[in-house]
Amino acid sequence: MESGYLKADQSLFSWDKTRYPYIRWQKDQNLKSALEYSTHWYFAKLWNDIGPEKGKPLLEKIGMFHTPVPFGRNSFWLDGSYTISPSEFADFLIRLQETSPPFRKKTIQTVFDLFKRTPGSLSNASGSHDLAGDWNGVEDYKSDSAFYYTQDETDSWFWVSFQKKNVRWFLLTRVRVLGQPTSPLEAATLASQILREESIVF
């Protein structure tokens, strides 16, 4: 959107009939569904269509991540050549909500609205899931999760933002496991546990 390539109501990409490990990926996608289902091929196509000539400066505009953005048409975020630490990502999400964010506020608000979920839920490539706890009284709930794995490790990420009793809460969790598989929901489960232990939800 920031580059002008996508618009909120004009973001549909057609599925090219390639078989993927998740049924949710095997259909046409727009930005909303791609964010909800963590649809890898959508964002790979988006990056390649925009081109690194425009995409790289947009990522560098953030100015917060230590890893240089590769200059190429590939899925660099999956091969380990471009990494972001949990603290960098948390700082980035917080910065987007400050008075002088790195992108247009309209763009940020449009994208953030696509992360709105039913309180206490998350959605990813494997389906929709409910977190433990009583989420009554929670408003303006947004969440997202991600899962990455190699032969050596698995990483589960989850972030949630919501308001309760006039207090805005933000939590990001990451679970990294070496040498054995783990559930894509590990980070979300940990976040739910933390929020209940701190009596933010019950």
C-alpha positions, 0 to 999 in steps of 0.5 A, spaced: 500 500 500 505 504 501 508 503 494 501 504 491 501 497 488 496 494 493 489 498 495 485 495 501 479 493 496 484 491 490 489 486 493 486 479 490 491 474 487 489 468 484 492 461 486 496 458 481 494 451 482 500 449 486 499 444 491 501 447 498 501 443 505 495 447 508 488 447 504 487 454 506 493 456 501 490 453 496 485 458 493 485 465 491 487 470 496 487 478 498 491 481 503 486 480 509 486 472 508 493 472 506 494 475 513 489 471 516 492 464 513 499 466 513 499 465 506 507 464 504 506 464 496 501 471 497 507 475 500 512 472 495 508 474 489 507 481 492 515 482 494 517 479 487 511 484 483 513 490 487 520 488 486 526 489 490 528 496 487 522 499 491 521 493 496 528 494 499 527 501 500 521 501 504 523 495 509 530 500 510 525 506 511 523 502 518 531 503 520 530 498 526 532 492 524 540 490 524 540 485 518 541 488 511 535 487 507 537 482 501 537 485 494 533 479 490 527 476 488 526 470 493 523 468 499 529 471 503 525 471 510 524 463 509 531 461 508 535 465 514 538 470 510 534 476 513 532 475 521 528 480 526 529 479 533 523 479 538 525 485 541 526 488 534 519 486 532 516 488 538 519 495 538 517 496 530 509 494 532 510 499 538 513 504 533 507 504 528 502 506 533 507 512 535 505 520 533 511 519 527 511 512 524 515 510 518 509 509 514 502 513 512 497 513 518 492 511 513 496 505 511 498 502 518 491 503 520 488 499 514 493 493 515 492 493 523 484 493 522 486 486 518 488 483 524 482 484 528 480 477 531 474 475 536 477 476 543 482 470 545 482 467 538 488 466 533 488 464 526 494 461 522 495 456 516 492 450 520 486 453 522 482 458 527 484 457 534 481 459 541 486 461 547 485 459 554 482 464 559 476 468 560 476 474 555 470 478 557 471 485 557 477 485 552 476 490 546 479 492 540 483 485 540 488 484 534 493 478 534 497 474 529 502 468 529 507 465 525 511 458 525 518 457 522 522 450 521 528 447 519 531 441 520 535 444 526 530 448 530 522 450 530 520 457 532 513 459 534 511 467 534 505 470 537 503 477 538 496 480 541 494 487 542 488 489 546 484 494 551 481 492 557 479 497 563 482 503 559 488 499 559 492 498 552 496 491 553 501 488 548 505 482 548 509 478 544 512 471 545 517 467 541 518 459 543 524 456 539 526 449 540 532 445 537 532 438 535 525 436 535 518 439 532 513 443 536 506 445 535 505 452 531 501 454 537 506 454 542 508 461 543 500 463 543 499 458 548 505 461 552 502 468 551 495 466 554 499 463 560 502 469 561 496 473 561 492 469 566 498 468 571 498 476 571 491 476 572 490 480 565 485 475 563 482 469 567 
